[in-house]
Amino acid sequence: MWNLSPAELAIVLLSLKVAACCVLVLLLPAIGMAWLLARKQFWGHALVDALVHLPMVLPPVVLGYMLLVLLGRRGWIGRWLYEQFHIQLTFHWWGAVIASAVMAFPLMVRAIRQALMQVNPLLEQAAQTLGASPAKTFLTITLPLAYHGVLTGGILAFSRSLGEFGATITFAGNLEGETRTLPLAIYSLTQSPEGDAAALRLVILSVLVSVAALLVSQWLERRLLRSQR
C-alpha cells in the first residue's frame, strides 16, 4: 500500500520541484506588489488590487487558457519566445511552474501585504530622517519586520502549487515525467480501472504534505511574532 513505485516517486519529486520553483519565481514580484498595494495610493489602486486577486475567483481553466493564448507556442508572447530563443513553455515543467505561480500569486501577495501593513511607518520615517535611502530602509527595517508574512506567503504558495490542477493541465498538459504533478497523476489514475490503490496513496501523500506545510507556516508565524515582542 505505502511502497511508492519509481514512477510515483518521480511524480512526488516533480511536484516538489514545481512548487519550490513557483515560490522562487513569485518571491520578488509578490514582495513588490504587496509593498505597492500596502504603501502607495494611486489612481487605479482598486483595479490593480482586483486584478491581483482575480485568480482567486476565476476558474483555473480560464487562466490556463489565457496563459495558452499568451505563452503558448502560437501565442502572442510564446511565438516570439520560440522563434527568438527556442523556448517552449507548454508541455514543459516550467509551464507547470508558471501556471501554479499565477494561481498562487494572490495568496502570497495577500500574506505579505498584511504583514507590511502591520509595520509602523514611523520607524521607516525615522530611518530615512537619519539618512537611510528608501531602498535601505525597506531592506533593513520594513522587510525584517514583515518577514513572517513573507514566510507565510511562501508556504501558502508552495501548498497552492502542490494542489494546482486546472490551469496546469490546460496550459502545460499532462505529460508523464514532464508535467504530471500530484493532482494530474491522481486524475489520470482515477481514469484507470486498476489505478485506485495508487491514486489513494497519492491522495493521502498530498494531504500529508499540504497539512505539514500549513503547520510549518503556523509554527513559523507564532515563533516570529514571539521574537518581535
C-alpha positions as CSV (number, residue, x, y, z in Angstrom):
1,M,0.0,0.0,0.0
2,W,2.7,2.5,1.0
3,N,5.5,1.3,-1.2
4,L,5.8,4.0,-3.9
5,S,6.9,2.9,-7.3
6,P,9.7,4.7,-9.1
7,A,7.1,6.4,-11.3
8,E,5.1,7.6,-8.2
9,L,8.2,8.8,-6.5
10,A,9.1,10.8,-9.7
11,I,5.7,12.4,-9.6
12,V,6.2,13.4,-6.0
13,L,9.7,14.8,-6.7
14,L,8.4,16.7,-9.7
15,S,5.6,18.2,-7.7
16,L,8.0,19.4,-5.0
17,K,10.3,20.8,-7.7
18,V,7.5,22.7,-9.3
19,A,6.2,24.1,-6.0
20,A,9.7,25.2,-4.9
21,C,10.4,26.9,-8.2
22,C,6.9,28.5,-8.0
23,V,7.9,30.2,-4.7
24,L,11.2,31.4,-6.0
25,V,9.6,32.8,-9.1
26,L,7.0,34.7,-7.1
27,L,9.2,36.0,-4.3
28,L,10.3,39.3,-5.7
29,P,7.2,40.2,-7.7
30,A,4.9,39.3,-4.7
31,I,7.0,41.5,-2.3
32,G,7.0,44.4,-4.8
33,M,3.2,44.2,-5.5
34,A,2.5,43.8,-1.7
35,W,4.5,46.9,-1.0
36,L,2.8,48.8,-3.7
37,L,-0.7,48.0,-2.5
38,A,0.2,48.5,1.2
39,R,2.2,51.7,1.0
40,K,1.0,53.6,-2.1
41,Q,-2.2,55.2,-3.0
42,F,-2.7,56.0,-6.7
43,W,-5.3,56.2,-9.4
44,G,-6.4,52.7,-10.3
45,H,-5.4,51.2,-6.9
46,A,-8.6,49.3,-6.6
47,L,-8.4,48.0,-10.1
48,V,-4.8,46.7,-9.6
49,D,-5.9,45.1,-6.3
50,A,-8.8,43.4,-8.1
51,L,-6.6,42.1,-10.9
52,V,-4.1,40.7,-8.4
53,H,-6.9,38.8,-6.7
54,L,-8.6,37.7,-9.9
55,P,-7.1,34.2,-9.9
56,M,-8.9,33.5,-6.6
57,V,-12.3,33.9,-8.2
58,L,-11.8,32.9,-11.9
59,P,-12.0,29.2,-12.8
60,P,-8.4,27.8,-13.1
61,V,-9.2,26.5,-16.6
62,V,-9.9,30.1,-17.7
63,L,-6.5,31.3,-16.5
64,G,-4.8,28.2,-18.1
65,Y,-6.5,29.1,-21.4
66,M,-5.3,32.8,-21.1
67,L,-1.8,31.5,-20.5
68,L,-2.1,29.4,-23.6
69,V,-3.1,32.4,-25.7
70,L,-0.3,34.5,-24.3
71,L,2.6,32.0,-23.8
72,G,1.7,29.0,-26.0
73,R,3.9,28.2,-29.0
74,R,1.4,30.1,-31.2
75,G,0.6,32.7,-28.5
76,W,1.2,36.4,-28.6
77,I,4.4,36.1,-26.5
78,G,5.1,32.4,-26.8
79,R,5.6,32.6,-30.5
80,W,8.2,35.3,-30.1
81,L,10.0,33.3,-27.3
82,Y,10.1,30.2,-29.5
83,E,11.3,32.0,-32.7
84,Q,13.9,34.0,-30.9
85,F,15.1,31.7,-28.2
86,H,13.6,28.3,-28.9
87,I,11.8,28.5,-25.6
88,Q,8.6,26.5,-25.4
89,L,6.7,26.6,-22.1
90,T,3.8,24.4,-23.0
91,F,4.3,20.7,-22.3
92,H,7.3,21.6,-20.2
93,W,7.6,21.5,-16.4
94,W,8.3,25.2,-16.4
95,G,4.8,25.6,-17.8
96,A,3.5,23.9,-14.7
97,V,5.6,26.4,-12.6
98,I,4.1,29.4,-14.4
99,A,0.5,28.0,-14.1
100,S,0.8,27.3,-10.4
101,A,2.6,30.7,-9.9
102,V,-0.3,32.6,-11.4
103,M,-2.8,30.8,-9.1
104,A,-0.6,31.2,-6.0
105,F,0.3,34.9,-6.6
106,P,-2.7,36.5,-4.8
107,L,-2.2,34.3,-1.7
108,M,1.5,35.3,-1.4
109,V,0.7,39.0,-2.1
110,R,-2.1,39.0,0.5
111,A,0.1,37.5,3.3
112,I,3.0,39.8,2.6
113,R,0.7,42.9,2.3
114,Q,-1.0,42.2,5.7
115,A,2.5,41.9,7.3
116,L,3.6,45.2,5.7
117,M,0.5,47.0,6.9
118,Q,1.4,46.0,10.5
119,V,4.9,47.7,10.3
120,N,4.8,51.1,11.9
121,P,5.5,53.7,9.2
122,L,7.1,56.0,11.8
123,L,10.0,53.5,12.0
124,E,10.6,53.9,8.3
125,Q,10.3,57.7,8.5
126,A,12.8,57.7,11.4
127,A,15.3,55.7,9.4
128,Q,15.0,58.0,6.4
129,T,15.4,61.0,8.7
130,L,18.7,59.6,9.8
131,G,19.9,59.4,6.2
132,A,18.9,55.9,5.1
133,S,17.7,55.7,1.5
134,P,14.2,54.3,0.7
135,A,15.8,51.0,-0.5
136,K,18.0,50.6,2.6
137,T,15.0,51.4,4.8
138,F,13.0,48.8,3.1
139,L,15.7,46.1,3.3
140,T,16.8,46.9,6.9
141,I,13.6,48.0,8.6
142,T,10.4,47.1,6.7
143,L,11.3,43.7,5.3
144,P,12.7,42.2,8.5
145,L,9.6,43.3,10.4
146,A,7.4,41.8,7.8
147,Y,9.5,38.6,7.4
148,H,6.8,36.4,8.9
149,G,4.4,37.5,6.1
150,V,7.0,36.5,3.5
151,L,7.4,33.1,5.1
152,T,3.7,32.6,5.4
153,G,3.1,33.7,1.8
154,G,5.8,31.4,0.6
155,I,4.4,28.4,2.3
156,L,0.9,29.2,1.2
157,A,2.2,29.5,-2.4
158,F,4.0,26.2,-2.0
159,S,0.9,24.4,-0.8
160,R,-1.3,26.0,-3.5
161,S,1.2,24.9,-6.2
162,L,1.0,21.3,-4.9
163,G,-2.7,21.3,-5.4
164,E,-2.9,23.1,-8.7
165,F,-4.8,21.2,-11.4
166,G,-7.0,23.2,-13.8
167,A,-4.5,25.9,-15.1
168,T,-1.7,23.3,-15.3
169,I,-3.5,20.7,-17.3
170,T,-4.8,23.4,-19.7
171,F,-1.5,25.2,-20.2
172,A,1.3,22.7,-19.5
173,G,-0.6,19.5,-20.4
174,N,-0.5,16.1,-18.6
175,L,2.8,14.5,-19.7
176,E,4.2,11.7,-17.6
177,G,7.6,12.6,-16.3
178,E,7.4,16.2,-17.5
179,T,4.2,18.0,-16.3
180,R,2.3,15.3,-14.4
181,T,2.3,16.6,-10.9
182,L,0.3,15.0,-8.0
183,P,-3.1,16.3,-8.9
184,L,-2.8,15.4,-12.5
185,A,-1.4,12.0,-11.6
186,I,-4.3,11.4,-9.3
187,Y,-6.8,12.4,-12.0
188,S,-5.0,10.1,-14.5
189,L,-5.1,7.1,-12.1
190,T,-8.8,7.6,-11.4
191,Q,-9.4,7.1,-15.1
192,S,-7.7,3.7,-15.0
193,P,-9.6,0.6,-13.8
194,E,-6.6,-0.6,-11.8
195,G,-5.4,2.8,-10.5
196,D,-7.4,3.1,-7.3
197,A,-4.7,1.9,-4.9
198,A,-2.1,4.2,-6.4
199,A,-4.5,7.1,-6.5
200,L,-5.3,6.6,-2.9
201,R,-1.6,6.6,-2.0
202,L,-1.0,9.8,-3.8
203,V,-4.1,11.4,-2.3
204,I,-3.0,10.6,1.2
205,L,0.5,11.8,0.5
206,S,-0.8,15.1,-0.9
207,V,-2.9,15.7,2.2
208,L,0.0,14.9,4.5
209,V,2.4,17.2,2.6
210,S,-0.1,20.1,2.5
211,V,-1.0,19.8,6.2
212,A,2.7,19.7,7.1
213,A,3.3,22.9,5.1
214,L,0.4,24.7,6.8
215,L,1.6,23.5,10.2
216,V,5.1,24.8,9.5
217,S,3.6,28.1,8.4
218,Q,1.7,28.5,11.6
219,W,4.7,27.5,13.7
220,L,7.0,29.9,12.0
221,E,4.5,32.7,12.3
222,R,4.0,32.2,16.0
223,R,7.7,32.0,16.6
224,L,8.5,35.1,14.7
225,L,5.7,37.0,16.4
226,R,7.1,36.0,19.8
227,S,10.6,37.1,18.8
228,Q,9.3,40.5,17.9
229,R,7.6,41.1,21.3
